């Protein structure tokens, strides 16, 4: 059998586990249960929740009045919560506490007069939810090149999407220094993200290739792939075993396995067991 070395930290983080367990438990009570968008970025786990009765709406308009609505781990903008209130929805807030912290810091610092610079992926729901807690001026940047396009500002608060790399947060902070008189940096990268990224670095040099398991929409899974590549590993990123091309295993004996924070344990076990037997 092929040797599979699983990263020290892999799969569900605290925030995703809290959301998935909470939703699964609530679904037992058979209500009209909705989520706006996927509650977590893992299609296979979301399909499991949908089979238990969860319905996914693409926006608030699709939610029937009076329905029960789960706010996903990435959170929602305050305006969305107000719209749900107006529809008399029963809101069950599953926003991860670390995302709530980033939302709160962005909101507070904006109120104190800081221009908020948010490091992250502008299309990601977590970024939209943090943006939606800021009343004042805000910019979203993906890297130092985006910072170079900003004009000079007097007071800046830098907040990070929870799944960014701390190294990138540090270089974006450095790039902001010449742009402002006062810079307030909040390290809102969550511990689970750092642990999963460090665990991938820990596999470098010990494996012949790295299989990253997780949803293709998952930002933190994408970072694990990037870190594996930056460490010089041969990386393959799959959502499930059906996507795996066995030819990738040619000449490889020791396979590292890493999984994003929204990848369930049952999926990791299935992938590792099947690859070990190939
Ligand atoms: S990755 Fe971090 S911030 Fe995101 S849900 Fe998990 S614990 Fe929360």
Boltz pocket constraint, residues with backbone or C-beta under 6 A from the ligand:
constraints:
  - pocket:
      binder: B
      contacts: [[A, 13], [A, 14], [A, 15], [A, 16], [A, 73], [A, 96], [A, 97], [A, 98], [A, 99], [A, 162], [A, 163], [A, 190], [A, 191], [A, 192], [A, 193], [A, 220], [A, 261]]
      max_distance: 6.0
